[in-house]
């Protein structure tokens, strides 16, 4: 596997876990529940997500927890395998973002039983009930980057 992909994944995993430790534990969001960062726009809102995006499949117990860990590991393996011949650094970084983010959320599931979500963005009088984390952002950005920048090896 490419060093670029591995470094990107490792840095993404580290950034995700560091932000969770700082916000959830050091800033005591776990006990406060909410911290206004930029009132009316950005809030830290503690949410333990046992499901997937937007809480889908939440509350289904340990079977879903470990199934989601297994699926994330399979996805990481697939992305790593898919990128084995990739030469574009931007595509390798994107793959690392996906892998690092998936591993970050999986590590939460292993350590805490659910994913620590805390970022909440609200705007213009619209209340957003959902929270997310750095791993969620990197997975989204990484998948977008893979779609845009990865090489089509069938035609190369």
Secondary structure, DSSP 4 states (H G I P E B T S, - for coil): --HHHHHHHHHHHHHHHHHHIIIIIIS-HHHH-EEEEETTTEEEEEEEESSSGGGTTTT--HHHHHHHHHHHHHHHHHHHHHTTT---HHHHHHHHHHHHHHHHHHHHHHHHSSEEEEEEE-BTTB-----B-HHHHHHHHHHHHHHHH---GGG-
